[in-house]
Amino acid sequence: MLRPSKHARAQAHKVLDALIFCLGLFFAHALRNGGWLAFGKIDFLPGVAPSIQPFREYAWLFVVLFPVSPFLLDMFGYYNQPSTPSRPRQLWILARATGLLMLIVAFAATLTKQDPSRTVVLIFGPISICLMLAKEEFFLRLRRMREGQSQFERRFVLVGTSKDSLKLQQHLKDRSPEGVKIVAEINLNEHSIDDLVQALHDHTANGVLLAAKHTYFGQIEKAIQACEVEGVEAWLLADFFNTQFSQTILDDFEGKPMLVFRRTPDESWQRLAKQVMDAAGAVLFLAVFSVPFLFFAVAIKVLTPGPIFFRQKRSGLHGRPFTMYKFRSMETNAEQRKQEIAMFNEMSGPVFKVSNDPRVTPLGRFLRKYSFDEWPQMINVLKGEMSLVGPRPLPVDETLRFSDLAHRRRLSVRPGLTCLWQISGRSNVTDFKDWVRLDLEYIDNWTLWLDVKILFLTFPAVFRGTGAR
């Protein structure tokens, strides 16, 4: 509700929150250094110097705090809370975001060979949290004060059938949107456009909310035209069709308004950050592990006859085929021998998995146990064919054998190196429906923070080597 104004307020709050964290650093320095706060110097850490550098030596940290602080708050869901959030949940989000921000500040100082006081870094977090809570309390009191003043109300005439109006009224009552008041109801199937105009005049309404599911579109068009003449906003509720999963988004197509029904994550800064994280992560991985990467390549070439890499066509985004790379862990005739062991398949559905596969070489068994054979897929990530986190790409022939078309929704995002399936026991999940359920759970609940958590949980799952085949 009121999405444009809420978006504008959210952006303003992000800037204000960034300034508050910068102010928190200033206060932390002043408190540690005594200064004009007159609280006396704080020296509770062993080995701290009796005096610290002037604040101008710390000001460079604003370059880190200003962009990173709202980013972390957004990542932890701070800006997606209800208008009156739970205080414990709000404090928990602030504590996590601020704790991570303190680590980033300390890491940035180490990289730049700066040496800020440890006390300043430690008390910066609690001070910033207190300032943020004070800001939230101020705006909460301001909002409550404004709610009782009529000039701040959004007064709407609700247009629609009795059935549509009742459902929307109940929805508004449950959500309690701030500053929104329904002052009259008009059923255009029973009343005229003149009745609507008169209602606008009688109730000094500044908007019309059109619940048009059971109303003729001709009447809706006339209502919108009347609103144009009156100079009031007309909001058209886009619930003409019952969708199970899709979110409705208003977009622009060559100057024409277009309703988009989308289930996958919308384009956002998080999607852009995911792409940056993929590229940076792949480059960093290949650079750091270049020596063992080369060692495995040489070992495969020397110990087993055949090529170093295994190449296979896999289904990528929307099912588009691409060539996926792996270190070869099987004999060269593995694909030809697949039919020989088809009866031992341990997975339900179209997927093929066999424990103790006789086609796997001794070196390949080691590579598979710790997922070393997956390393070359970083090349696919660099090429933009895969992501670090996403549903595992299946061979094209297995995708074509999907018996349930709903399973194809796992193809609606870019495939990845790891996902919920890997951290839930990897190949111990033997029911393909459970595999798909985990992939769809990831798609439906995706955030950048979820990707970060999956990546961190993947490392212990891989190093344990459990569930791998």
Rosetta blueprint (number, residue, H / E / L):
1 M L
2 L L
3 R H
4 P H
5 S H
6 K H
7 H H
8 A H
9 R H
10 A H
11 Q H
12 A H
13 H H
14 K H
15 V H
16 L H
17 D H
18 A H
19 L H
20 I H
21 F H
22 C H
23 L H
24 G H
25 L H
26 F H
27 F H
28 A H
29 H H
30 A H
31 L H
32 R H
33 N L
34 G L
35 G H
36 W H
37 L H
38 A L
39 F L
40 G L
41 K L
42 I L
43 D L
44 F L
45 L L
46 P L
47 G L
48 V L
49 A L
50 P L
51 S L
52 I L
53 Q L
54 P L
55 F H
56 R H
57 E H
58 Y L
59 A H
60 W H
61 L H
62 F H
63 V H
64 V H
65 L H
66 F H
67 P H
68 V H
69 S H
70 P H
71 F H
72 L H
73 L H
74 D H
75 M H
76 F L
77 G L
78 Y H
79 Y H
80 N H
81 Q L
82 P L
83 S L
84 T L
85 P L
86 S L
87 R H
88 P H
89 R H
90 Q H
91 L H
92 W H
93 I H
94 L H
95 A H
96 R H
97 A H
98 T H
99 G H
100 L H
101 L H
102 M H
103 L H
104 I H
105 V H
106 A H
107 F H
108 A H
109 A H
110 T H
111 L H
112 T L
113 K L
114 Q L
115 D L
116 P L
117 S L
118 R H
119 T H
120 V H
121 V H
122 L H
123 I H
124 F H
125 G H
126 P H
127 I H
128 S H
129 I H
130 C H
131 L H
132 M H
133 L H
134 A H
135 K H
136 E H
137 E H
138 F H
139 F H
140 L H
141 R H
142 L H
143 R H
144 R H
145 M H
146 R H
147 E H
148 G L
149 Q L
150 S H
151 Q H
152 F H
153 E L
154 R E
155 R E
156 F E
157 V E
158 L E
159 V E
160 G L
161 T L
162 S H
163 K H
164 D H
165 S H
166 L H
167 K H
168 L H
169 Q H
170 Q H
171 H H
172 L H
173 K H
174 D H
175 R H
176 S L
177 P L
178 E L
179 G L
180 V E
181 K E
182 I E
183 V E
184 A E
185 E E
186 I E
187 N L
188 L L
189 N L
190 E L
191 H L
192 S L
193 I H
194 D H
195 D H
196 L H
197 V H
198 Q H
199 A H
200 L H
201 H H
202 D H
203 H L
204 T L
205 A L
206 N L
207 G E
208 V E
209 L E
210 L E
211 A E
212 A L
213 K L
214 H L
215 T L
216 Y L
217 F H
218 G H
219 Q H
220 I H
221 E H
222 K H
223 A H
224 I H
225 Q H
226 A H
227 C H
228 E H
229 V H
230 E H
231 G L
232 V L
233 E E
234 A E
235 W E
236 L E
237 L E
238 A L
239 D L
240 F L
241 F L
242 N L
243 T L
244 Q L
245 F L
246 S L
247 Q E
248 T E
249 I E
250 L E
251 D E
252 D E
253 F E
254 E L
255 G L
256 K E
257 P E
258 M E
259 L E
260 V E
261 F E
262 R E
263 R L
264 T L
265 P L
266 D L
267 E L
268 S L
269 W H
270 Q H
271 R H
272 L H
273 A H
274 K H
275 Q H
276 V H
277 M H
278 D H
279 A H
280 A H
281 G H
282 A H
283 V H
284 L H
285 F H
286 L H
287 A H
288 V H
289 F L
290 S H
291 V H
292 P H
293 F H
294 L H
295 F H
296 F H
297 A H
298 V H
299 A H
300 I H
301 K H
302 V H
303 L H
304 T L
305 P L
306 G L
307 P L
308 I L
309 F E
310 F E
311 R E
312 Q E
313 K E
314 R E
315 S E
316 G L
317 L H
318 H H
319 G H
320 R L
321 P E
322 F E
323 T E
324 M E
325 Y E
326 K E
327 F E
328 R L
329 S L
330 M E
331 E L
332 T L
333 N L
334 A L
335 E L
336 Q L
337 R L
338 K H
339 Q H
340 E H
341 I H
342 A H
343 M H
344 F H
345 N L
346 E L
347 M L
348 S L
349 G L
350 P L
351 V L
352 F L
353 K L
354 V L
355 S L
356 N L
357 D L
358 P L
359 R L
360 V E
361 T L
362 P H
363 L H
364 G H
365 R H
366 F H
367 L H
368 R H
369 K H
370 Y L
371 S L
372 F H
373 D H
374 E H
375 W L
376 P L
377 Q H
378 M H
379 I H
380 N H
381 V H
382 L H
383 K L
384 G L
385 E L
386 M L
387 S E
388 L E
389 V E
390 G L
391 P L
392 R L
393 P L
394 L L
395 P E
396 V H
397 D H
398 E H
399 T H
400 L L
401 R L
402 F L
403 S L
404 D L
405 L H
406 A H
407 H H
408 R H
409 R H
410 R H
411 L H
412 S H
413 V L
414 R L
415 P L
416 G E
417 L E
418 T E
419 C L
420 L H
421 W H
422 Q H
423 I H
424 S L
425 G L
426 R H
427 S H
428 N H
429 V L
430 T L
431 D L
432 F H
433 K H
434 D H
435 W H
436 V H
437 R H
438 L H
439 D H
440 L H
441 E H
442 Y H
443 I H
444 D H
445 N L
446 W L
447 T L
448 L H
449 W H
450 L H
451 D H
452 V H
453 K H
454 I H
455 L H
456 F H
457 L H
458 T H
459 F H
460 P H
461 A H
462 V H
463 F H
464 R H
465 G L
466 T L
467 G L
468 A L
469 R L
